[in-house]
Amino acid sequence: MLVLVGLMGSGKTTIGRRLAARLDVPFVDADDEVERAAGCSIEDMFEVHGEAAFREGEMRVIARLLEGQPGVMATGGGAFMNEETREKIMESGISIWLRADLDVLVRRCGRRDDRPLLKGGDMRETLENLIDQRYPIYGKANIIVDTGDMPHRTVVDKIMDELAAGDFILAGPADLHE
Ligand code: S3P
């Protein structure tokens, strides 16, 4: 499984979909699957049950997805921060960090208002703190790709180049079709 990690607004879902299409493999969005399993939105989950309950569900759902059909998976920004989840991803997948700078994230996150962690505070400050906390951990990913204002296609091209160059996919993306 190719697993996209990175902060909110880094483009995991959009790039993930395109990468899956390029490789002709299934795409799955972990946030969507968590919502489906819980029968409610992430926003409601945070509000009604709290973040800890969401994290529990997120961990379970990602573990299940990693055991399912291989393909491309986009994860929520906090998923890779969980040690157990991170270990499972490293064991059964190739992790790809979509790295973006603060300005890009602020601009992209400003287009949506359904992210619980970005509510009720200064978005720029929150994202800056999350960069400090999370970037050292995201840096453990197998592949790091900088995303900025370039077209999605360019980001997918970069990932494909990294996959082709890496030892971890010697057998080629055909592995993902099993
Ligand atoms: C979160 C990111 C969100 C979602 C939840 C928490 C995080 O996903 O999982 O709101 O902790 O960074 P996206 O990164 O897809 O926005």
Residues whose N, C-alpha, C, O or C-beta is under 5 A from the ligand:
A	BS01	S3P	G6 L7 M8 G9 D31 T75 G76 G77 G78 R115 P116
